[in-house]
Amino acid sequence: YRWVWFGIEIGYFGFLLLFGLFAVYISWSLREAIHESRWLLIHIYNVIMMIILIVPLTETTIKNDNQTFLLAAISIDFIGSSAIAAAIAPALL
């Protein structure tokens, strides 16, 4: 069942990334939202990079479920922190 859940998780994250790209595409033409669109693109880039790094690492090198959970938790924490930073940074600048 591991590969089934893995496929569901990757499909869900892919859907969220496509939705984020759609939101950037829609809001790119709005002048007042142009800075938020750029920060959203930076966040989407961070998510894609984490997926590119973490998925092969967990599937090839880590065999222990506790280590897999720890690596996934750290990557989710990084993604969440970068999302908060992307939401707050435009207001600070």
C-alpha positions in Angstrom: 0.0 0.0 0.0 3.0 2.3 0.3 3.1 3.1 -3.4 -0.7 3.7 -3.5 -0.4 6.3 -0.8 2.7 7.7 -2.4 0.8 8.1 -5.7 -2.1 9.8 -3.9 0.2 12.2 -2.1 2.1 13.1 -5.2 -1.2 13.6 -7.1 -2.5 15.8 -4.4 0.6 18.0 -4.3 0.6 18.2 -8.0 -3.0 19.4 -8.0 -2.1 22.0 -5.4 0.9 23.2 -7.4 -1.3 23.5 -10.5 -3.9 25.5 -8.6 -1.1 27.8 -7.3 0.1 28.3 -10.9 -3.4 29.1 -12.0 -3.8 31.6 -9.1 -0.5 33.3 -10.2 -1.7 33.4 -13.9 -5.1 34.9 -12.9 -3.6 37.5 -10.5 -0.6 38.4 -12.7 -2.5 41.1 -14.7 -3.7 42.9 -11.5 -1.4 45.8 -10.7 -2.0 45.7 -7.0 -1.4 42.0 -6.7 1.8 41.9 -8.8 4.1 41.6 -5.8 2.0 38.9 -4.2 2.1 37.0 -7.5 5.9 37.1 -7.5 6.1 35.9 -3.9 3.7 33.1 -4.7 5.9 32.0 -7.6 8.9 32.0 -5.3 6.9 29.8 -2.9 5.8 27.4 -5.7 9.5 27.2 -6.8 10.4 26.2 -3.2 7.8 23.5 -3.1 8.9 22.0 -6.4 12.5 22.0 -5.3 11.7 20.3 -2.0 9.7 17.6 -3.9 12.5 17.1 -6.4 15.0 16.7 -3.5 12.9 14.8 -0.9 11.0 12.2 -3.0 14.1 10.5 -4.6 16.0 10.8 -1.3 13.3 9.1 0.8 12.6 6.4 -1.9 16.2 5.4 -2.5 18.2 5.9 0.7 15.9 5.8 3.7 14.5 2.4 4.6 13.3 3.2 8.2 9.8 4.6 8.5 10.8 6.9 11.4 13.5 8.5 9.3 11.1 8.9 6.4 8.6 10.6 8.7 11.3 12.9 10.1 12.5 14.0 6.6 8.9 14.6 5.5 8.2 16.6 8.6 11.2 18.8 8.1 10.4 19.4 4.4 6.8 20.2 5.3 8.0 22.6 8.0 10.3 24.3 5.4 7.5 24.6 2.9 5.1 26.0 5.5 7.6 28.5 6.8 8.4 29.7 3.3 4.7 30.1 2.7 4.3 32.3 5.8 7.4 34.3 4.7 6.0 34.7 1.2 2.8 36.0 2.7 4.4 38.4 5.2 7.5 39.6 3.2 5.5 41.8 0.7 4.0 43.7 3.7 7.4 44.3 5.2 9.1 45.5 2.0 
